[in-house]
């Protein structure tokens, strides 16, 4: 008996549900455009077997281990590596059993749906995951992972991924992307330029990073002019490996358009470690405008992912480093913060700025009205903590009336968990079809238009917005 309900996430009303199902049937098999995410390009370069179920589903996925940790389970018990090389659990099956014993914690969450989808659709598992079935499911997945049909490239093709973007720092030499290219494999895996390590004065090792940055770019990046030239150089290098976007994970959406002399002074203070928190935020804000201007020259789409207080726990950050589940959403202002950038380049032909939010209160009040008038601005989909049925539905409800569908950019999965990609896109397609069906049944959209919009949201808008 299948674990998944075929009508999951569709409306309860029979008439609306029937139309949602009809719309979904028309788009369910469209290719996946995954224009922003954090899968490891090494997987596709080496095409090695994934080692075991635990390393695929638990240890690298902060969606999974943060929930377990919230109930007092130490990250060490889940095999999450420590910065200092200290001891962590190495028995993969023991970690898996701990995961299964606590899987009830995920009831009602998107993670439960994603994991269940992957178990059934990727590995053919229809038993409910629990302590009682943990070993059998582990063995089934391990057996699959030993087969060539479950290598990364084979899964990429099976998942019907047309294009996927990974995300790399300017300090990355892109060796894995070079290996993919040299292999002759036709799967489209492109990089994206994520310069936080050399844009954020509060990033650990900022001055050291700038030195390495300059070396890679062949510029003296310790001077303001050389620093900007190094960005142009590295962006061009990333474009040779397919990059169509840059990505910026800033604490706030603040932008600035400072005089060059003032920006240079801030940069010098940042190099000397003398920036206050306010000055660091001003510098990050100015660099968003600089990146937008560079986008006018090289065509990279500018993504802004603001509003997360990263690494909230100082202890976890010190012991385990970044991306360990302690990034927490904050209130975010867009009207004032985006104004300098939008006044500088917001009407410039060819510029595309995609803005995301973790602060849903801003959708109807700020972001939809901004995207509904500035030609350069588009709204990124419901992201991270809101990558769920409820979050996606709220996004459509609060933005469509002002920004419409065509000032949004479809869906992106933004994931490190490779096997969750089809599940996440399936959820988005079901939610959008449900929303569209309700528009039709309440007389706000014609039936033929509904099919076109469903295709746009599932496929065309992401491909167009990210120039893929």
C-alpha positions as CSV (number, residue, x, y, z in Angstrom):
1,X,0.0,0.0,0.0
2,X,1.5,3.4,-1.0
3,X,2.4,5.8,1.8
4,X,1.6,8.8,-0.3
5,X,-1.9,10.0,-0.9
6,X,-2.4,10.7,-4.6
7,X,-4.5,13.8,-3.8
8,X,-2.2,15.2,-1.2
9,X,-2.3,19.0,-0.8
10,X,-5.2,19.3,-3.2
11,X,-8.3,21.2,-2.0
12,X,-11.0,19.4,0.0
13,X,-13.9,20.7,-2.2
14,X,-14.5,18.0,-4.8
15,X,-15.0,20.4,-7.7
16,X,-11.9,22.4,-7.0
17,X,-9.9,19.3,-6.3
18,X,-10.9,17.8,-9.6
19,X,-9.6,20.8,-11.5
20,X,-6.4,21.0,-9.4
21,X,-5.8,17.4,-10.3
22,X,-6.4,18.1,-14.0
23,X,-4.0,21.0,-13.9
24,X,-1.4,19.0,-12.0
25,X,-1.6,16.1,-14.5
26,X,-0.7,18.5,-17.2
27,X,2.5,19.6,-15.6
28,X,3.6,16.8,-13.2
29,X,6.1,15.4,-15.7
30,X,7.7,18.7,-16.9
31,X,11.4,18.9,-16.5
32,X,12.8,20.4,-13.3
33,X,14.6,23.7,-13.4
34,X,16.6,23.9,-10.1
35,X,18.1,27.4,-10.5
36,X,19.4,27.9,-6.9
37,X,20.5,25.3,-4.5
38,X,23.4,23.8,-2.5
39,X,24.0,20.3,-3.9
40,X,27.6,19.4,-4.1
41,X,29.1,19.6,-7.6
42,X,31.6,16.9,-6.6
43,X,28.7,14.4,-6.7
44,X,28.2,15.0,-10.4
45,X,31.9,15.3,-11.1
46,X,33.0,12.0,-9.6
47,X,29.7,10.2,-10.0
48,X,30.6,8.0,-7.1
49,X,28.1,5.9,-5.2
50,X,26.5,7.7,-2.3
51,X,28.0,5.9,0.7
52,X,25.1,5.1,2.9
53,X,21.5,6.2,3.9
54,X,22.6,8.2,6.9
55,X,25.0,10.3,4.9
56,X,22.3,10.9,2.3
57,X,19.4,11.7,4.5
58,X,20.5,12.8,8.0
59,X,24.0,14.1,8.7
60,X,24.2,16.8,5.9
61,X,20.6,18.0,6.2
62,X,20.0,20.7,8.7
63,X,16.2,20.4,8.1
64,X,16.5,16.9,9.6
65,X,19.0,17.3,12.4
66,X,17.7,20.6,13.8
67,X,14.4,19.0,14.6
68,X,16.1,16.1,16.4
69,X,18.4,18.5,18.2
70,X,15.4,20.6,19.3
71,X,14.4,17.6,21.4
72,X,17.8,17.5,23.1
73,X,19.6,15.1,20.9
74,X,23.3,16.2,20.6
75,X,24.6,16.9,17.1
76,X,27.5,14.6,17.9
77,X,25.0,11.7,18.2
78,X,23.9,12.4,14.6
79,X,27.4,12.3,13.2
80,X,27.6,16.0,12.4
81,X,31.3,16.7,12.2
82,X,33.0,19.0,14.7
83,X,35.4,21.8,13.6
84,X,38.0,20.6,16.1
85,X,37.8,17.0,14.9
86,X,36.3,16.0,18.3
87,X,34.4,12.7,18.6
88,X,31.1,12.2,16.9
89,X,29.0,9.1,16.3
90,X,30.5,7.1,13.4
91,X,28.1,4.1,13.4
92,X,25.8,5.0,10.5
93,X,23.2,2.4,11.3
94,X,23.0,3.6,15.0
95,X,22.4,7.1,13.8
96,X,19.7,5.9,11.4
97,X,18.0,4.0,14.2
98,X,18.0,7.2,16.3
99,X,16.5,9.1,13.3
100,X,13.8,6.5,12.9
101,X,13.0,6.3,16.6
102,X,12.4,10.1,16.6
103,X,10.7,10.3,13.1
104,X,7.4,11.1,14.8
105,X,8.8,14.6,15.5
106,X,8.4,15.4,11.9
107,X,4.6,14.8,11.8
108,X,2.9,17.6,9.9
109,X,6.1,19.1,8.6
110,X,7.4,19.5,5.0
111,X,10.4,17.3,5.9
112,X,8.1,14.4,6.6
113,X,6.5,14.7,3.2
114,X,9.9,15.2,1.4
115,X,11.5,12.2,3.1
116,X,8.4,9.9,2.6
117,X,8.3,11.0,-1.1
118,X,12.0,10.1,-1.6
119,X,11.6,6.8,0.2
120,X,8.6,5.8,-2.0
121,X,9.4,7.4,-5.3
122,X,13.2,7.0,-5.4
123,X,13.7,3.8,-3.4
124,X,10.3,2.0,-3.7
125,X,9.7,1.9,0.0
126,X,6.0,1.9,1.1
127,X,6.4,0.9,4.7
128,X,6.1,3.7,7.3
129,X,9.5,4.7,8.6
130,X,9.8,3.9,12.3
131,X,12.0,2.2,14.8
132,X,10.5,-1.2,13.8
133,X,11.2,-0.7,10.1
134,X,14.5,1.2,10.4
135,X,16.9,-1.6,9.7
136,X,14.9,-3.0,6.8
137,X,14.6,0.4,5.2
138,X,18.3,1.1,5.8
139,X,19.2,-2.2,4.1
140,X,16.8,-1.4,1.1
141,X,18.3,2.0,0.6
142,X,21.9,0.7,1.0
143,X,21.2,-2.0,-1.6
144,X,19.9,0.6,-4.0
145,X,22.8,3.0,-3.4
146,X,25.2,0.2,-4.4
147,X,23.7,0.1,-7.9
148,X,24.8,2.2,-10.8
149,X,21.2,3.4,-11.3
150,X,21.5,5.3,-8.1
151,X,24.7,7.1,-8.8
152,X,24.3,10.9,-8.9
153,X,24.2,11.4,-12.7
154,X,21.7,8.5,-13.1
155,X,19.4,10.1,-10.4
156,X,19.9,13.5,-12.0
157,X,18.5,12.1,-15.3
158,X,15.8,10.0,-13.6
159,X,14.6,13.1,-11.7
160,X,14.2,14.8,-15.1
161,X,16.4,17.7,-14.1
162,X,17.0,20.0,-17.1
163,X,19.3,22.3,-15.2
164,X,20.6,22.7,-11.7
165,X,22.7,25.5,-10.1
166,X,25.1,24.9,-7.3
167,X,26.4,27.8,-5.2
168,X,30.1,28.5,-4.8
169,X,32.3,31.1,-3.1
170,X,34.6,33.3,-5.2
171,X,37.4,31.5,-3.3
172,X,36.4,28.2,-5.0
173,X,38.5,27.1,-7.9
174,X,35.5,25.3,-9.5
175,X,37.5,22.1,-10.0
176,X,34.4,20.0,-9.8
177,X,32.7,22.0,-12.4
178,X,35.8,21.6,-14.6
179,X,35.7,17.8,-14.0
180,X,32.0,17.7,-15.0
181,X,32.8,19.6,-18.2
182,X,35.8,17.4,-19.0
183,X,33.8,14.3,-18.6
184,X,31.6,15.0,-21.5
185,X,28.4,14.2,-19.5
186,X,25.5,16.2,-20.9
187,X,23.8,17.0,-17.6
188,X,23.6,20.8,-17.1
189,X,25.2,21.7,-13.7
190,X,26.1,25.4,-13.5
191,X,27.6,27.4,-10.6
192,X,26.4,30.6,-9.0
193,X,28.6,33.4,-7.6
194,X,28.1,33.7,-3.8
195,X,30.6,36.4,-2.6
196,X,29.6,36.6,1.2
197,X,33.1,35.5,2.3
198,X,34.7,38.5,0.6
199,X,31.8,41.0,0.9
200,X,30.8,40.6,4.6
201,X,33.4,42.3,7.0
202,X,31.9,40.1,9.8
203,X,32.6,36.9,7.9
204,X,35.3,34.9,9.7
205,X,38.8,35.5,8.2
206,X,37.6,38.4,6.0
207,X,41.0,40.0,5.5
208,X,42.6,36.6,4.8
209,X,39.8,35.8,2.4
210,X,40.5,39.1,0.5
211,X,44.2,38.1,0.1
212,X,43.2,34.7,-1.4
213,X,40.6,36.5,-3.5
214,X,43.2,38.8,-5.0
215,X,45.5,35.9,-5.7
216,X,42.8,34.0,-7.6
217,X,41.8,37.1,-9.6
218,X,45.3,38.3,-10.3
219,X,44.5,41.7,-8.7
220,X,45.6,43.6,-5.7
221,X,42.3,43.2,-3.9
222,X,43.5,45.1,-0.9
223,X,42.9,48.3,-2.8
224,X,39.3,49.5,-3.5
225,X,39.8,49.6,-7.3
226,X,41.6,46.2,-7.3
227,X,38.9,44.7,-5.1
228,X,36.2,45.7,-7.5
229,X,38.3,44.5,-10.4
230,X,38.7,41.1,-8.6
231,X,34.9,40.7,-8.4
232,X,34.6,41.4,-12.1
233,X,37.3,38.9,-12.9
234,X,35.9,36.2,-10.7
235,X,32.3,36.8,-12.0
236,X,33.6,36.4,-15.5
237,X,35.4,33.1,-14.5
238,X,32.2,31.8,-13.0
239,X,30.3,32.6,-16.2
240,X,32.7,30.3,-18.0
241,X,31.2,27.5,-15.9
242,X,27.7,28.4,-16.7
243,X,26.9,30.9,-14.0
244,X,23.8,32.9,-14.7
245,X,23.3,34.4,-11.2
246,X,25.0,35.8,-8.1
247,X,23.6,35.1,-4.7
248,X,23.9,37.2,-1.5
249,X,23.0,36.0,2.0
250,X,22.9,39.2,4.0
251,X,21.5,39.7,7.5
252,X,19.4,42.6,6.2
253,X,18.0,43.8,2.8
254,X,19.9,47.1,3.3
255,X,21.4,48.6,0.2
256,X,23.5,51.8,-0.1
257,X,24.8,53.9,-3.0
258,X,27.8,55.6,-1.4
259,X,30.4,57.9,-2.9
260,X,33.3,55.8,-4.0
261,X,35.6,57.6,-1.6
262,X,33.4,56.6,1.4
263,X,33.1,53.0,0.2
264,X,36.9,52.8,-0.1
265,X,37.2,54.1,3.5
266,X,34.8,51.5,4.7
267,X,36.6,48.8,2.8
268,X,40.0,49.8,4.4
269,X,38.4,49.7,7.9
270,X,37.0,46.2,7.1
271,X,40.4,45.0,6.1
272,X,41.9,46.3,9.3
273,X,39.1,44.7,11.4
274,X,38.0,48.1,12.6
275,X,34.4,48.1,11.2
276,X,31.5,48.6,13.7
277,X,28.4,46.4,13.2
278,X,26.7,49.4,11.6
279,X,29.6,50.1,9.2
280,X,29.8,46.4,8.2
281,X,26.1,46.6,7.3
282,X,26.6,49.8,5.3
283,X,29.4,48.1,3.4
284,X,27.4,45.0,2.6
285,X,24.6,47.3,1.5
286,X,26.8,49.3,-0.8
287,X,28.3,46.1,-2.3
288,X,24.8,44.9,-3.3
289,X,24.5,48.1,-5.4
290,X,28.0,47.5,-6.8
291,X,27.0,43.9,-7.7
292,X,23.8,45.2,-9.4
293,X,26.0,47.5,-11.5
294,X,28.2,44.7,-12.4
295,X,25.1,42.7,-13.4
296,X,24.3,45.4,-15.9
297,X,27.6,44.6,-17.6
298,X,27.8,40.8,-17.3
299,X,24.1,39.8,-17.2
300,X,24.2,37.8,-13.9
301,X,20.8,37.8,-12.2
302,X,21.2,39.2,-8.6
303,X,19.6,37.2,-5.8
304,X,19.2,38.7,-2.4
305,X,18.5,36.2,0.5
306,X,18.2,38.5,3.6
307,X,16.6,38.4,7.0
308,X,18.3,35.5,8.7
309,X,20.3,35.9,11.9
310,X,22.9,33.3,11.1
311,X,24.5,31.0,13.7
312,X,22.3,32.2,16.6
313,X,24.0,29.8,19.0
314,X,27.6,30.8,19.6
315,X,28.4,27.4,21.1
316,X,27.1,25.4,18.1
317,X,28.9,27.8,15.7
318,X,32.2,27.5,17.6
319,X,32.0,23.7,17.7
320,X,30.3,22.8,14.4
321,X,30.5,25.9,12.2
322,X,28.0,27.4,9.8
323,X,24.7,25.9,8.6
324,X,23.9,23.8,11.6
325,X,20.2,24.7,12.0
326,X,20.7,27.8,14.1
327,X,19.8,30.4,11.5
328,X,16.7,32.2,12.6
329,X,14.4,34.6,10.7
330,X,14.2,38.3,11.6
331,X,11.9,41.2,10.9
332,X,13.1,42.8,7.6
333,X,12.4,46.1,6.0
334,X,12.4,46.3,2.2
335,X,10.8,49.6,1.3
336,X,13.6,51.8,2.8
337,X,16.4,49.2,2.5
338,X,16.0,48.5,-1.2
339,X,15.4,52.1,-2.1
340,X,19.1,53.1,-2.7
341,X,19.7,50.2,-5.1
342,X,16.4,50.7,-6.9
343,X,16.9,54.4,-7.3
344,X,20.3,53.8,-8.7
345,X,19.5,51.0,-11.2
346,X,16.0,49.7,-10.6
347,X,14.7,50.9,-14.1
348,X,17.9,49.9,-16.0
349,X,17.1,47.6,-19.0
350,X,18.4,44.1,-18.6
351,X,18.8,44.1,-14.8
352,X,17.1,41.4,-12.9
353,X,17.0,41.4,-9.1
354,X,15.2,38.5,-7.3
355,X,14.4,39.2,-3.6
356,X,13.5,36.6,-1.1
357,X,12.2,37.0,2.4
358,X,11.9,35.1,5.7
359,X,9.6,37.8,7.0
360,X,6.1,37.0,5.6
361,X,4.6,40.2,7.0
362,X,6.4,42.0,4.2
363,X,4.8,40.2,1.3
364,X,1.6,42.2,0.8
365,X,2.8,45.4,2.5
366,X,6.2,45.8,0.8
367,X,7.5,43.2,-1.6
368,X,4.5,42.7,-3.9
369,X,4.0,46.5,-4.3
370,X,7.7,47.0,-5.1
371,X,7.8,44.1,-7.6
372,X,4.6,45.4,-9.0
373,X,6.2,48.6,-10.3
374,X,10.0,48.3,-10.5
375,X,11.0,46.6,-13.8
376,X,14.2,45.1,-12.3
377,X,12.6,43.5,-9.3
378,X,11.1,40.0,-9.1
379,X,9.9,38.0,-6.1
380,X,11.6,34.8,-5.1
381,X,9.3,32.0,-4.0
382,X,8.5,31.0,-0.4
383,X,11.9,30.1,1.0
384,X,13.5,28.0,3.7
385,X,11.2,28.1,6.8
386,X,8.2,28.8,4.5
387,X,9.0,26.1,1.9
388,X,5.8,24.3,2.8
389,X,2.2,23.9,1.7
390,X,1.1,26.7,4.0
391,X,4.1,29.0,3.2
392,X,3.6,28.6,-0.6
393,X,-0.1,29.2,-0.3
394,X,0.4,32.3,1.8
395,X,2.9,33.6,-0.7
396,X,0.4,33.3,-3.6
397,X,-2.4,34.8,-1.6
398,X,-0.4,37.8,-0.5
399,X,1.5,38.6,-3.7
400,X,-0.7,37.7,-6.6
401,X,-3.2,40.5,-6.2
402,X,-0.5,43.2,-6.5
403,X,2.4,41.6,-8.3
404,X,0.6,39.0,-10.4
405,X,2.2,35.8,-11.4
406,X,4.7,37.3,-13.8
407,X,6.7,39.3,-11.3
408,X,7.5,36.1,-9.6
409,X,10.1,33.5,-10.7
410,X,8.5,30.1,-10.3
411,X,10.0,27.7,-7.7
412,X,13.5,26.9,-6.5
413,X,14.3,24.2,-4.1
414,X,17.4,25.7,-2.4
415,X,18.4,22.4,-1.0
416,X,21.5,20.3,-0.1
417,X,19.3,17.2,0.1
418,X,19.6,15.8,-3.5
419,X,16.8,13.2,-3.2
420,X,14.3,15.8,-1.9
421,X,14.5,17.9,-5.1
422,X,11.7,16.0,-6.9
423,X,9.6,16.0,-3.7
424,X,10.0,19.8,-3.2
425,X,9.1,20.6,-6.8
426,X,6.1,18.2,-6.6
427,X,4.8,20.0,-3.5
428,X,5.2,23.4,-5.3
429,X,3.3,22.1,-8.4
430,X,0.5,20.7,-6.3
431,X,0.1,23.9,-4.3
432,X,0.2,26.2,-7.3
433,X,-2.4,24.0,-9.1
434,X,-4.6,24.2,-6.1
435,X,-4.3,28.0,-5.9
436,X,-5.0,28.3,-9.7
437,X,-8.0,26.0,-9.5
438,X,-9.5,28.1,-6.8
439,X,-9.1,31.2,-9.1
440,X,-11.0,29.4,-11.9
441,X,-13.8,28.2,-9.7
442,X,-14.3,31.6,-8.2
443,X,-14.5,33.3,-11.6
444,X,-11.1,35.0,-11.6
445,X,-9.3,33.0,-14.2
446,X,-10.4,31.2,-17.4
447,X,-9.8,27.5,-17.6
448,X,-7.5,27.7,-20.7
449,X,-5.4,30.4,-18.9
450,X,-5.2,28.1,-15.9
451,X,-3.3,25.5,-17.8
452,X,-0.9,28.1,-19.2
453,X,-0.2,29.6,-15.8
454,X,0.4,26.2,-14.2
455,X,3.1,25.5,-16.9
456,X,4.6,29.0,-16.3
457,X,4.9,28.5,-12.6
458,X,6.3,25.0,-12.8
459,X,8.8,25.5,-15.6
460,X,8.9,28.6,-17.8
461,X,9.2,31.4,-15.2
462,X,12.3,29.9,-13.5
463,X,13.9,29.1,-16.8
464,X,13.3,32.7,-18.0
465,X,14.1,34.5,-14.7
466,X,17.4,32.7,-14.3
467,X,18.4,32.8,-18.0
468,X,18.6,29.0,-18.2
